[in-house]
Amino acid sequence: MDLMPGGDLRYHICKKHKFTEQQIRFFAACICHGLEFIHSQNIIHRDIKPENLVFDNEGIFFTYQGYLHLTDLGIAK
C-alpha cells in the first residue's frame, strides 16, 4: 500500500468541523470513483467509514491537491 500521509477523514472532520459544499462534492466524487473501480474488479468493500478514507499529499485537500483513497479491505469480498 502507498503512503498516505494526509490523515484520515475522521481526523479532518474533528479538526475542521465544517466543510464547504465543493469540498463535500469532491470527497463524494473520490469515494464514488474508488467504489466504481473496486466494484469493476468484483470486490465489495463492506466497511466504508471515515477512518477508512485517507488523504494523500499531506491532506492538502482544501485546495484540491489531495485525493481521498479507500483503505482497509480486510473484510472485503
PDB file of N, CA, C and O in Angstrom:
ATOM      1  N   MET A   1       0.840  -1.183   0.000  1.00  0.00           N
ATOM      2  CA  MET A   1       0.000   0.000   0.000  1.00  0.00           C
ATOM      3  C   MET A   1       0.889   1.252   0.000  1.00  0.00           C
ATOM      4  O   MET A   1       1.921   1.289   0.670  1.00  0.00           O
ATOM      5  N   ASP A   2       0.488   2.242  -0.735  1.00  0.00           N
ATOM      6  CA  ASP A   2       1.225   3.508  -0.796  1.00  0.00           C
ATOM      7  C   ASP A   2       1.054   4.295   0.497  1.00  0.00           C
ATOM      8  O   ASP A   2       0.065   4.135   1.213  1.00  0.00           O
ATOM      9  N   LEU A   3       2.023   5.138   0.780  1.00  0.00           N
ATOM     10  CA  LEU A   3       1.972   6.005   1.940  1.00  0.00           C
ATOM     11  C   LEU A   3       0.930   7.103   1.706  1.00  0.00           C
ATOM     12  O   LEU A   3       0.952   7.776   0.676  1.00  0.00           O
ATOM     13  N   MET A   4       0.031   7.276   2.658  1.00  0.00           N
ATOM     14  CA  MET A   4      -0.996   8.313   2.598  1.00  0.00           C
ATOM     15  C   MET A   4      -0.837   9.207   3.824  1.00  0.00           C
ATOM     16  O   MET A   4      -1.519   9.004   4.828  1.00  0.00           O
ATOM     17  N   PRO A   5       0.057  10.195   3.753  1.00  0.00           N
ATOM     18  CA  PRO A   5       0.406  10.988   4.933  1.00  0.00           C
ATOM     19  C   PRO A   5      -0.608  12.061   5.307  1.00  0.00           C
ATOM     20  O   PRO A   5      -0.386  12.796   6.269  1.00  0.00           O
ATOM     21  N   GLY A   6      -1.711  12.172   4.577  1.00  0.00           N
ATOM     22  CA  GLY A   6      -2.656  13.256   4.829  1.00  0.00           C
ATOM     23  C   GLY A   6      -3.639  13.010   5.953  1.00  0.00           C
ATOM     24  O   GLY A   6      -4.428  13.897   6.274  1.00  0.00           O
ATOM     25  N   GLY A   7      -3.618  11.838   6.561  1.00  0.00           N
ATOM     26  CA  GLY A   7      -4.557  11.545   7.644  1.00  0.00           C
ATOM     27  C   GLY A   7      -5.882  11.037   7.119  1.00  0.00           C
ATOM     28  O   GLY A   7      -6.163  11.098   5.923  1.00  0.00           O
ATOM     29  N   ASP A   8      -6.697  10.530   8.043  1.00  0.00           N
ATOM     30  CA  ASP A   8      -7.988  10.010   7.628  1.00  0.00           C
ATOM     31  C   ASP A   8      -9.063  11.099   7.700  1.00  0.00           C
ATOM     32  O   ASP A   8      -8.852  12.165   8.278  1.00  0.00           O
ATOM     33  N   LEU A   9     -10.206  10.809   7.107  1.00  0.00           N
ATOM     34  CA  LEU A   9     -11.289  11.781   7.045  1.00  0.00           C
ATOM     35  C   LEU A   9     -11.835  12.098   8.435  1.00  0.00           C
ATOM     36  O   LEU A   9     -12.235  13.234   8.691  1.00  0.00           O
ATOM     37  N   ARG A  10     -11.860  11.125   9.327  1.00  0.00           N
ATOM     38  CA  ARG A  10     -12.364  11.361  10.679  1.00  0.00           C
ATOM     39  C   ARG A  10     -11.534  12.428  11.396  1.00  0.00           C
ATOM     40  O   ARG A  10     -12.089  13.301  12.063  1.00  0.00           O
ATOM     41  N   TYR A  11     -10.224  12.359  11.260  1.00  0.00           N
ATOM     42  CA  TYR A  11      -9.334  13.349  11.863  1.00  0.00           C
ATOM     43  C   TYR A  11      -9.667  14.754  11.358  1.00  0.00           C
ATOM     44  O   TYR A  11      -9.740  15.700  12.142  1.00  0.00           O
ATOM     45  N   HIS A  12      -9.870  14.884  10.040  1.00  0.00           N
ATOM     46  CA  HIS A  12     -10.149  16.195   9.463  1.00  0.00           C
ATOM     47  C   HIS A  12     -11.548  16.693   9.812  1.00  0.00           C
ATOM     48  O   HIS A  12     -11.761  17.899   9.930  1.00  0.00           O
ATOM     49  N   ILE A  13     -12.502  15.780   9.978  1.00  0.00           N
ATOM     50  CA  ILE A  13     -13.843  16.173  10.424  1.00  0.00           C
ATOM     51  C   ILE A  13     -13.768  16.746  11.835  1.00  0.00           C
ATOM     52  O   ILE A  13     -14.375  17.779  12.115  1.00  0.00           O
ATOM     53  N   CYS A  14     -13.033  16.087  12.720  1.00  0.00           N
ATOM     54  CA  CYS A  14     -12.888  16.561  14.102  1.00  0.00           C
ATOM     55  C   CYS A  14     -12.127  17.880  14.162  1.00  0.00           C
ATOM     56  O   CYS A  14     -12.425  18.736  14.994  1.00  0.00           O
ATOM     57  N   LYS A  15     -11.152  18.041  13.284  1.00  0.00           N
ATOM     58  CA  LYS A  15     -10.314  19.235  13.291  1.00  0.00           C
ATOM     59  C   LYS A  15     -11.041  20.446  12.709  1.00  0.00           C
ATOM     60  O   LYS A  15     -10.963  21.540  13.268  1.00  0.00           O
ATOM     61  N   LYS A  16     -11.736  20.263  11.606  1.00  0.00           N
ATOM     62  CA  LYS A  16     -12.351  21.387  10.892  1.00  0.00           C
ATOM     63  C   LYS A  16     -13.808  21.609  11.276  1.00  0.00           C
ATOM     64  O   LYS A  16     -14.251  22.757  11.284  1.00  0.00           O
ATOM     65  N   HIS A  17     -14.562  20.586  11.588  1.00  0.00           N
ATOM     66  CA  HIS A  17     -15.980  20.625  11.974  1.00  0.00           C
ATOM     67  C   HIS A  17     -16.926  20.970  10.828  1.00  0.00           C
ATOM     68  O   HIS A  17     -18.097  20.595  10.877  1.00  0.00           O
ATOM     69  N   LYS A  18     -16.459  21.663   9.812  1.00  0.00           N
ATOM     70  CA  LYS A  18     -17.330  22.112   8.739  1.00  0.00           C
ATOM     71  C   LYS A  18     -16.571  22.110   7.422  1.00  0.00           C
ATOM     72  O   LYS A  18     -15.387  22.441   7.382  1.00  0.00           O
ATOM     73  N   PHE A  19     -17.256  21.735   6.343  1.00  0.00           N
ATOM     74  CA  PHE A  19     -16.656  21.759   5.018  1.00  0.00           C
ATOM     75  C   PHE A  19     -17.578  22.514   4.078  1.00  0.00           C
ATOM     76  O   PHE A  19     -18.778  22.624   4.327  1.00  0.00           O
ATOM     77  N   THR A  20     -17.016  23.033   3.001  1.00  0.00           N
ATOM     78  CA  THR A  20     -17.837  23.711   2.005  1.00  0.00           C
ATOM     79  C   THR A  20     -18.541  22.648   1.150  1.00  0.00           C
ATOM     80  O   THR A  20     -18.173  21.474   1.156  1.00  0.00           O
ATOM     81  N   GLU A  21     -19.545  23.093   0.432  1.00  0.00           N
ATOM     82  CA  GLU A  21     -20.265  22.175  -0.452  1.00  0.00           C
ATOM     83  C   GLU A  21     -19.334  21.622  -1.528  1.00  0.00           C
ATOM     84  O   GLU A  21     -19.449  20.455  -1.900  1.00  0.00           O
ATOM     85  N   GLN A  22     -18.419  22.438  -2.029  1.00  0.00           N
ATOM     86  CA  GLN A  22     -17.469  21.984  -3.049  1.00  0.00           C
ATOM     87  C   GLN A  22     -16.555  20.893  -2.505  1.00  0.00           C
ATOM     88  O   GLN A  22     -16.266  19.920  -3.201  1.00  0.00           O
ATOM     89  N   GLN A  23     -16.103  21.049  -1.270  1.00  0.00           N
ATOM     90  CA  GLN A  23     -15.241  20.036  -0.667  1.00  0.00           C
ATOM     91  C   GLN A  23     -15.992  18.725  -0.501  1.00  0.00           C
ATOM     92  O   GLN A  23     -15.445  17.657  -0.775  1.00  0.00           O
ATOM     93  N   ILE A  24     -17.231  18.797  -0.058  1.00  0.00           N
ATOM     94  CA  ILE A  24     -18.020  17.577   0.137  1.00  0.00           C
ATOM     95  C   ILE A  24     -18.290  16.889  -1.199  1.00  0.00           C
ATOM     96  O   ILE A  24     -18.264  15.661  -1.285  1.00  0.00           O
ATOM     97  N   ARG A  25     -18.548  17.673  -2.231  1.00  0.00           N
ATOM     98  CA  ARG A  25     -18.740  17.082  -3.562  1.00  0.00           C
ATOM     99  C   ARG A  25     -17.467  16.385  -4.026  1.00  0.00           C
ATOM    100  O   ARG A  25     -17.523  15.311  -4.625  1.00  0.00           O
ATOM    101  N   PHE A  26     -16.319  17.001  -3.748  1.00  0.00           N
ATOM    102  CA  PHE A  26     -15.038  16.404  -4.116  1.00  0.00           C
ATOM    103  C   PHE A  26     -14.823  15.093  -3.364  1.00  0.00           C
ATOM    104  O   PHE A  26     -14.393  14.104  -3.958  1.00  0.00           O
ATOM    105  N   PHE A  27     -15.117  15.075  -2.065  1.00  0.00           N
ATOM    106  CA  PHE A  27     -14.991  13.851  -1.269  1.00  0.00           C
ATOM    107  C   PHE A  27     -15.896  12.757  -1.836  1.00  0.00           C
ATOM    108  O   PHE A  27     -15.470  11.615  -2.011  1.00  0.00           O
ATOM    109  N   ALA A  28     -17.150  13.121  -2.122  1.00  0.00           N
ATOM    110  CA  ALA A  28     -18.107  12.144  -2.653  1.00  0.00           C
ATOM    111  C   ALA A  28     -17.643  11.598  -4.004  1.00  0.00           C
ATOM    112  O   ALA A  28     -17.783  10.406  -4.275  1.00  0.00           O
ATOM    113  N   ALA A  29     -17.095  12.465  -4.844  1.00  0.00           N
ATOM    114  CA  ALA A  29     -16.604  12.023  -6.153  1.00  0.00           C
ATOM    115  C   ALA A  29     -15.443  11.047  -5.995  1.00  0.00           C
ATOM    116  O   ALA A  29     -15.370  10.046  -6.709  1.00  0.00           O
ATOM    117  N   CYS A  30     -14.534  11.334  -5.059  1.00  0.00           N
ATOM    118  CA  CYS A  30     -13.411  10.427  -4.813  1.00  0.00           C
ATOM    119  C   CYS A  30     -13.907   9.064  -4.327  1.00  0.00           C
ATOM    120  O   CYS A  30     -13.422   8.026  -4.777  1.00  0.00           O
ATOM    121  N   ILE A  31     -14.865   9.072  -3.417  1.00  0.00           N
ATOM    122  CA  ILE A  31     -15.413   7.815  -2.884  1.00  0.00           C
ATOM    123  C   ILE A  31     -16.114   7.032  -3.985  1.00  0.00           C
ATOM    124  O   ILE A  31     -15.907   5.826  -4.117  1.00  0.00           O
ATOM    125  N   CYS A  32     -16.946   7.712  -4.780  1.00  0.00           N
ATOM    126  CA  CYS A  32     -17.654   7.025  -5.874  1.00  0.00           C
ATOM    127  C   CYS A  32     -16.676   6.452  -6.888  1.00  0.00           C
ATOM    128  O   CYS A  32     -16.853   5.328  -7.357  1.00  0.00           O
ATOM    129  N   HIS A  33     -15.658   7.208  -7.224  1.00  0.00           N
ATOM    130  CA  HIS A  33     -14.658   6.733  -8.193  1.00  0.00           C
ATOM    131  C   HIS A  33     -13.946   5.480  -7.661  1.00  0.00           C
ATOM    132  O   HIS A  33     -13.746   4.512  -8.395  1.00  0.00           O
ATOM    133  N   GLY A  34     -13.570   5.511  -6.388  1.00  0.00           N
ATOM    134  CA  GLY A  34     -12.924   4.343  -5.780  1.00  0.00           C
ATOM    135  C   GLY A  34     -13.834   3.132  -5.747  1.00  0.00           C
ATOM    136  O   GLY A  34     -13.408   2.019  -6.055  1.00  0.00           O
ATOM    137  N   LEU A  35     -15.091   3.349  -5.373  1.00  0.00           N
ATOM    138  CA  LEU A  35     -16.041   2.233  -5.325  1.00  0.00           C
ATOM    139  C   LEU A  35     -16.324   1.673  -6.720  1.00  0.00           C
ATOM    140  O   LEU A  35     -16.441   0.460  -6.892  1.00  0.00           O
ATOM    141  N   GLU A  36     -16.433   2.549  -7.704  1.00  0.00           N
ATOM    142  CA  GLU A  36     -16.628   2.078  -9.087  1.00  0.00           C
ATOM    143  C   GLU A  36     -15.481   1.172  -9.509  1.00  0.00           C
ATOM    144  O   GLU A  36     -15.703   0.133 -10.132  1.00  0.00           O
ATOM    145  N   PHE A  37     -14.260   1.560  -9.173  1.00  0.00           N
ATOM    146  CA  PHE A  37     -13.106   0.753  -9.561  1.00  0.00           C
ATOM    147  C   PHE A  37     -13.121  -0.607  -8.871  1.00  0.00           C
ATOM    148  O   PHE A  37     -12.976  -1.634  -9.533  1.00  0.00           O
ATOM    149  N   ILE A  38     -13.294  -0.629  -7.545  1.00  0.00           N
ATOM    150  CA  ILE A  38     -13.243  -1.934  -6.873  1.00  0.00           C
ATOM    151  C   ILE A  38     -14.430  -2.803  -7.254  1.00  0.00           C
ATOM    152  O   ILE A  38     -14.309  -4.028  -7.286  1.00  0.00           O
ATOM    153  N   HIS A  39     -15.583  -2.189  -7.545  1.00  0.00           N
ATOM    154  CA  HIS A  39     -16.729  -2.985  -7.996  1.00  0.00           C
ATOM    155  C   HIS A  39     -16.471  -3.555  -9.383  1.00  0.00           C
ATOM    156  O   HIS A  39     -16.931  -4.655  -9.687  1.00  0.00           O
ATOM    157  N   SER A  40     -15.742  -2.830 -10.234  1.00  0.00           N
ATOM    158  CA  SER A  40     -15.411  -3.357 -11.566  1.00  0.00           C
ATOM    159  C   SER A  40     -14.477  -4.570 -11.455  1.00  0.00           C
ATOM    160  O   SER A  40     -14.399  -5.383 -12.376  1.00  0.00           O
ATOM    161  N   GLN A  41     -13.773  -4.686 -10.326  1.00  0.00           N
ATOM    162  CA  GLN A  41     -12.897  -5.832 -10.061  1.00  0.00           C
ATOM    163  C   GLN A  41     -13.629  -6.927  -9.269  1.00  0.00           C
ATOM    164  O   GLN A  41     -13.006  -7.870  -8.782  1.00  0.00           O
ATOM    165  N   ASN A  42     -14.958  -6.792  -9.146  1.00  0.00           N
ATOM    166  CA  ASN A  42     -15.814  -7.732  -8.402  1.00  0.00           C
ATOM    167  C   ASN A  42     -15.433  -7.812  -6.925  1.00  0.00           C
ATOM    168  O   ASN A  42     -15.383  -8.896  -6.345  1.00  0.00           O
ATOM    169  N   ILE A  43     -15.167  -6.661  -6.330  1.00  0.00           N
ATOM    170  CA  ILE A  43     -14.844  -6.568  -4.900  1.00  0.00           C
ATOM    171  C   ILE A  43     -15.889  -5.682  -4.239  1.00  0.00           C
ATOM    172  O   ILE A  43     -16.244  -4.630  -4.771  1.00  0.00           O
ATOM    173  N   ILE A  44     -16.380  -6.108  -3.080  1.00  0.00           N
ATOM    174  CA  ILE A  44     -17.298  -5.307  -2.272  1.00  0.00           C
ATOM    175  C   ILE A  44     -16.549  -4.904  -1.017  1.00  0.00           C
ATOM    176  O   ILE A  44     -15.994  -5.764  -0.334  1.00  0.00           O
ATOM    177  N   HIS A  45     -16.519  -3.612  -0.694  1.00  0.00           N
ATOM    178  CA  HIS A  45     -15.700  -3.105   0.415  1.00  0.00           C
ATOM    179  C   HIS A  45     -16.265  -3.508   1.778  1.00  0.00           C
ATOM    180  O   HIS A  45     -15.514  -4.065   2.579  1.00  0.00           O
ATOM    181  N   ARG A  46     -17.496  -3.269   2.081  1.00  0.00           N
ATOM    182  CA  ARG A  46     -18.221  -3.652   3.304  1.00  0.00           C
ATOM    183  C   ARG A  46     -17.809  -2.920   4.578  1.00  0.00           C
ATOM    184  O   ARG A  46     -18.310  -3.265   5.648  1.00  0.00           O
ATOM    185  N   ASP A  47     -16.924  -1.928   4.518  1.00  0.00           N
ATOM    186  CA  ASP A  47     -16.524  -1.231   5.742  1.00  0.00           C
ATOM    187  C   ASP A  47     -16.192   0.235   5.451  1.00  0.00           C
ATOM    188  O   ASP A  47     -15.133   0.730   5.837  1.00  0.00           O
ATOM    189  N   ILE A  48     -17.117   0.926   4.761  1.00  0.00           N
ATOM    190  CA  ILE A  48     -16.896   2.337   4.446  1.00  0.00           C
ATOM    191  C   ILE A  48     -17.213   3.160   5.686  1.00  0.00           C
ATOM    192  O   ILE A  48     -18.337   3.142   6.186  1.00  0.00           O
ATOM    193  N   LYS A  49     -16.215   3.877   6.172  1.00  0.00           N
ATOM    194  CA  LYS A  49     -16.376   4.796   7.304  1.00  0.00           C
ATOM    195  C   LYS A  49     -15.243   5.811   7.228  1.00  0.00           C
ATOM    196  O   LYS A  49     -14.248   5.563   6.548  1.00  0.00           O
ATOM    197  N   PRO A  50     -15.369   6.946   7.909  1.00  0.00           N
ATOM    198  CA  PRO A  50     -14.346   7.992   7.791  1.00  0.00           C
ATOM    199  C   PRO A  50     -12.925   7.526   8.134  1.00  0.00           C
ATOM    200  O   PRO A  50     -11.959   8.037   7.568  1.00  0.00           O
ATOM    201  N   GLU A  51     -12.789   6.571   9.046  1.00  0.00           N
ATOM    202  CA  GLU A  51     -11.457   6.081   9.407  1.00  0.00           C
ATOM    203  C   GLU A  51     -10.785   5.323   8.277  1.00  0.00           C
ATOM    204  O   GLU A  51      -9.560   5.200   8.257  1.00  0.00           O
ATOM    205  N   ASN A  52     -11.572   4.812   7.331  1.00  0.00           N
ATOM    206  CA  ASN A  52     -11.034   4.030   6.218  1.00  0.00           C
ATOM    207  C   ASN A  52     -10.905   4.854   4.934  1.00  0.00           C
ATOM    208  O   ASN A  52     -10.690   4.299   3.856  1.00  0.00           O
ATOM    209  N   LEU A  53     -11.036   6.162   5.051  1.00  0.00           N
ATOM    210  CA  LEU A  53     -10.866   7.066   3.926  1.00  0.00           C
ATOM    211  C   LEU A  53      -9.697   7.985   4.259  1.00  0.00           C
ATOM    212  O   LEU A  53      -9.789   8.800   5.178  1.00  0.00           O
ATOM    213  N   VAL A  54      -8.601   7.859   3.520  1.00  0.00           N
ATOM    214  CA  VAL A  54      -7.387   8.611   3.833  1.00  0.00           C
ATOM    215  C   VAL A  54      -6.980   9.510   2.665  1.00  0.00           C
ATOM    216  O   VAL A  54      -7.316   9.254   1.508  1.00  0.00           O
ATOM    217  N   PHE A  55      -6.243  10.572   3.008  1.00  0.00           N
ATOM    218  CA  PHE A  55      -5.797  11.555   2.027  1.00  0.00           C
ATOM    219  C   PHE A  55      -4.328  11.360   1.687  1.00  0.00           C
ATOM    220  O   PHE A  55      -3.520  10.986   2.537  1.00  0.00           O
ATOM    221  N   ASP A  56      -4.000  11.620   0.425  1.00  0.00           N
ATOM    222  CA  ASP A  56      -2.595  11.660   0.020  1.00  0.00           C
ATOM    223  C   ASP A  56      -2.122  13.119   0.033  1.00  0.00           C
ATOM    224  O   ASP A  56      -2.881  14.008   0.418  1.00  0.00           O
ATOM    225  N   ASN A  57      -0.899  13.369  -0.375  1.00  0.00           N
ATOM    226  CA  ASN A  57      -0.320  14.716  -0.460  1.00  0.00           C
ATOM    227  C   ASN A  57      -0.485  15.516   0.822  1.00  0.00           C
ATOM    228  O   ASN A  57      -0.824  16.699   0.785  1.00  0.00           O
ATOM    229  N   GLU A  58      -0.247  14.872   1.947  1.00  0.00           N
ATOM    230  CA  GLU A  58      -0.272  15.523   3.246  1.00  0.00           C
ATOM    231  C   GLU A  58      -1.594  16.183   3.588  1.00  0.00           C
ATOM    232  O   GLU A  58      -1.622  17.145   4.355  1.00  0.00           O
ATOM    233  N   GLY A  59      -2.688  15.685   3.032  1.00  0.00           N
ATOM    234  CA  GLY A  59      -4.010  16.180   3.403  1.00  0.00           C
ATOM    235  C   GLY A  59      -4.341  17.571   2.929  1.00  0.00           C
ATOM    236  O   GLY A  59      -5.181  18.241   3.529  1.00  0.00           O
ATOM    237  N   ILE A  60      -3.701  18.028   1.861  1.00  0.00           N
ATOM    238  CA  ILE A  60      -3.974  19.377   1.364  1.00  0.00           C
ATOM    239  C   ILE A  60      -5.185  19.303   0.438  1.00  0.00           C
ATOM    240  O   ILE A  60      -5.101  19.651  -0.739  1.00  0.00           O
ATOM    241  N   PHE A  61      -6.305  18.847   0.981  1.00  0.00           N
ATOM    242  CA  PHE A  61      -7.482  18.661   0.145  1.00  0.00           C
ATOM    243  C   PHE A  61      -8.296  19.933   0.024  1.00  0.00           C
ATOM    244  O   PHE A  61      -9.213  19.988  -0.796  1.00  0.00           O
ATOM    245  N   PHE A  62      -7.998  20.956   0.804  1.00  0.00           N
ATOM    246  CA  PHE A  62      -8.770  22.191   0.713  1.00  0.00           C
ATOM    247  C   PHE A  62      -8.480  22.924  -0.585  1.00  0.00           C
ATOM    248  O   PHE A  62      -9.291  23.739  -1.027  1.00  0.00           O
ATOM    249  N   THR A  63      -7.332  22.649  -1.206  1.00  0.00           N
ATOM    250  CA  THR A  63      -7.005  23.247  -2.492  1.00  0.00           C
ATOM    251  C   THR A  63      -7.116  22.198  -3.602  1.00  0.00           C
ATOM    252  O   THR A  63      -6.633  22.418  -4.713  1.00  0.00           O
ATOM    253  N   TYR A  64      -7.737  21.085  -3.312  1.00  0.00           N
ATOM    254  CA  TYR A  64      -7.948  20.001  -4.271  1.00  0.00           C
ATOM    255  C   TYR A  64      -6.649  19.417  -4.801  1.00  0.00           C
ATOM    256  O   TYR A  64      -6.596  18.979  -5.950  1.00  0.00           O
ATOM    257  N   GLN A  65      -5.599  19.402  -3.984  1.00  0.00           N
ATOM    258  CA  GLN A  65      -4.351  18.768  -4.388  1.00  0.00           C
ATOM    259  C   GLN A  65      -4.217  17.379  -3.791  1.00  0.00           C
ATOM    260  O   GLN A  65      -3.340  16.618  -4.198  1.00  0.00           O
ATOM    261  N   GLY A  66      -5.055  17.039  -2.848  1.00  0.00           N
ATOM    262  CA  GLY A  66      -5.017  15.718  -2.240  1.00  0.00           C
ATOM    263  C   GLY A  66      -6.285  14.959  -2.602  1.00  0.00           C
ATOM    264  O   GLY A  66      -7.357  15.551  -2.729  1.00  0.00           O
ATOM    265  N   TYR A  67      -6.161  13.664  -2.766  1.00  0.00           N
ATOM    266  CA  TYR A  67      -7.315  12.842  -3.115  1.00  0.00           C
ATOM    267  C   TYR A  67      -7.619  11.877  -1.985  1.00  0.00           C
ATOM    268  O   TYR A  67      -6.726  11.459  -1.248  1.00  0.00           O
ATOM    269  N   LEU A  68      -8.868  11.537  -1.863  1.00  0.00           N
ATOM    270  CA  LEU A  68      -9.337  10.602  -0.860  1.00  0.00           C
ATOM    271  C   LEU A  68      -9.200   9.183  -1.416  1.00  0.00           C
ATOM    272  O   LEU A  68      -9.566   8.928  -2.564  1.00  0.00           O
ATOM    273  N   HIS A  69      -8.674   8.260  -0.605  1.00  0.00           N
ATOM    274  CA  HIS A  69      -8.464   6.869  -1.031  1.00  0.00           C
ATOM    275  C   HIS A  69      -9.170   5.924  -0.067  1.00  0.00           C
ATOM    276  O   HIS A  69      -9.242   6.178   1.136  1.00  0.00           O
ATOM    277  N   LEU A  70      -9.689   4.832  -0.616  1.00  0.00           N
ATOM    278  CA  LEU A  70     -10.291   3.779   0.201  1.00  0.00           C
ATOM    279  C   LEU A  70      -9.201   2.872   0.738  1.00  0.00           C
ATOM    280  O   LEU A  70      -8.292   2.481   0.006  1.00  0.00           O
ATOM    281  N   THR A  71      -9.292   2.534   2.026  1.00  0.00           N
ATOM    282  CA  THR A  71      -8.323   1.620   2.624  1.00  0.00           C
ATOM    283  C   THR A  71      -9.063   0.541   3.409  1.00  0.00           C
ATOM    284  O   THR A  71     -10.293   0.515   3.447  1.00  0.00           O
ATOM    285  N   ASP A  72      -8.299  -0.337   4.026  1.00  0.00           N
ATOM    286  CA  ASP A  72      -8.799  -1.399   4.888  1.00  0.00           C
ATOM    287  C   ASP A  72      -9.785  -2.317   4.174  1.00  0.00           C
ATOM    288  O   ASP A  72     -10.986  -2.307   4.444  1.00  0.00           O
ATOM    289  N   LEU A  73      -9.252  -3.093   3.275  1.00  0.00           N
ATOM    290  CA  LEU A  73     -10.068  -4.059   2.550  1.00  0.00           C
ATOM    291  C   LEU A  73     -10.043  -5.420   3.252  1.00  0.00           C
ATOM    292  O   LEU A  73     -10.210  -6.458   2.610  1.00  0.00           O
ATOM    293  N   GLY A  74      -9.837  -5.410   4.565  1.00  0.00           N
ATOM    294  CA  GLY A  74      -9.711  -6.634   5.328  1.00  0.00           C
ATOM    295  C   GLY A  74     -10.936  -7.529   5.299  1.00  0.00           C
ATOM    296  O   GLY A  74     -10.800  -8.753   5.294  1.00  0.00           O
ATOM    297  N   ILE A  75     -12.135  -6.947   5.279  1.00  0.00           N
ATOM    298  CA  ILE A  75     -13.345  -7.784   5.246  1.00  0.00           C
ATOM    299  C   ILE A  75     -14.069  -7.685   3.899  1.00  0.00           C
ATOM    300  O   ILE A  75     -15.257  -7.992   3.799  1.00  0.00           O
ATOM    301  N   ALA A  76     -13.338  -7.252   2.868  1.00  0.00           N
ATOM    302  CA  ALA A  76     -13.924  -7.153   1.526  1.00  0.00           C
ATOM    303  C   ALA A  76     -14.193  -8.542   0.973  1.00  0.00           C
ATOM    304  O   ALA A  76     -13.524  -9.509   1.337  1.00  0.00           O
ATOM    305  N   LYS A  77     -15.156  -8.629   0.112  1.00  0.00           N
ATOM    306  CA  LYS A  77     -15.487  -9.895  -0.549  1.00  0.00           C
ATOM    307  C   LYS A  77     -15.357  -9.720  -2.049  1.00  0.00           C
ATOM    308  O   LYS A  77     -15.590 -10.665  -2.803  1.00  0.00           O
TER     309      LYS A  77
END
